[in-house]
Amino acid sequence: MCLAIPARIVELDGDRAVVEAMGNRWRAKTTLLPEAGIGKLVLVHAGFAISLVDEQEAKETWRLLAEISEFNETPNRLSG
């Protein structure tokens, strides 16, 4: 399964960016998204920014990821 994460661009040098999401930072390339800029929210997959994302969509995704993380930390994981 592949997963793309919304992240905010916090540094940009040419097509090399540093992005941040949920307290984590990592490098991503903006080669596929020339309209990306500092402060923009982008969807990052396999190290590449692949699309712009609006603030509400990013927040909802971050909320769901946090919920998954909290579920994984419970002692009796049983879904359904």
N, C-alpha and C positions, 0 to 999 in steps of 0.2 A: 504494500500500500504506500502511496506517495502522499506527502503532506506539504502544503504551502502555508507559510506563516505570515500574517500581516506584521509589518515592522515600519518604524519611522526612520528615515534617513537622518543621521546626526552628523555625518562627515561625508564629504564628496570631493574627490580629486579625479577629474576626467570621468571615466566610467567605473572607477573604484569607489565603493561606498562602505561606510560603517553604518549598520542599521541596529536599532534597539527595539526590543519587545519584552515585556514582562520582566524587566530588570536584567536582561541578557543582551550583550552586544556581539555581533559577528560581522564578517566581511561579506559583501555581495557585489556583484557586477550589475551595472545599469545599462549595459550595452544594448539590450533588447527594449529599453524604455528611455529613449533620449529626453523625454519631457520630465523625467524624475529630477527632483531638486531637494536641497536641504529642507527638512521639516515635512516633506511629503510622506504619506503613508503608501507603502507598496506591498504587494504580495510577493514573498520570496520563496522560490522553489529551486532546489539543487544549486544554490549559490547565485541565482540570478533573480533580479527584480523582473517580474513578468507582467504586472499590471498595477495601475493605481487603485487604491482602495479608499473608500470614504471612512470617516472617523467612526461612525456608528457601526459599520460592518466590522471594522477592526476591533472595537471594544467588545462586540458580541462574541467574536471568535476567541479573544483573550479570556473572556468570562467562561466560555465552554472549556477551554484548555485548562483553566484553573480548577474547574469542576472535576475534570478527569483526573487531574493531579491529586485533588483531595480524596477522590474515590480510591485511588491507588494506595493512599496512606491509611485507609481504614483497615482494622485487623480482620474483619470478616467480609471480604469482598464477595458479594453475591449479587448479581444483577437480575432484573426481571421479576 
